[in-house]
Amino acid sequence: GSFISLQVGEAASQTKLLPPRSLVDPTGELDDFFDTAAVIAALDLVIAVDTAVAHLAGAMAKPVWLLVPFVAEWRWLLNREDSPWYPTMRIFRQPQPGDWDGTIDRVAAHLATWSVPA
């Protein structure tokens, strides 16, 4: 599979740390949320932190995996892996404060066995 980056702004520079050609970055072609929605519509799965992209994917009913900190914002409730706002969303919480490695490991394990919903 291919990985597509929808990260914009200063944080997008972090993608430069990845091996060349491991990530497709169409963000230079995106002018607004309509453009972003068009890209999301073509994706099988969106994996994101709590950003506008995660909300847009959820509102579009695309499968979206949301990574949130141990103490997440109120809208993600407590002790849940789902969202009442976005039925296609799965929430991956840090197992303990600051533990993004553990969160990413869980996402990677799920991704290894994930298949596109029918």
GIURLIN-V195562 format. One line per field, one symbol per residue. ss: DSSP state (a for helix, b for strand, c for the rest). phi: phi as a letter, one per 40 degrees, with the letter a starting at -180 (. if undefined). burial: 1 if it has 24 or more other C-alpha atoms within 12 Angstrom, else 0. A space follows every 50 residues. Layout:
ss=???
phi=???
burial=???
This chain:
ss=cccbbccccaaaaaaaaccccccbbcaaacccaaaaaaaaaccccbbbbc caaaaaaaaccccbbbbbcccccaaacccccbccccccbbbbbcccccca aaaaaaaaaaaaaccccc
phi=.bbbcbcbgdccccccccddgcacbcccccbacccccccddcccabbacc bcccccccccgcdbbbcbcdbcddccfbfbbbbccbcccbbbcdcadgcc ccccccccccccbcbcdc
burial=00011110000000000000000010000000000110110011111111 00111111011111111111010001000001100101111111000000 001100100000000000
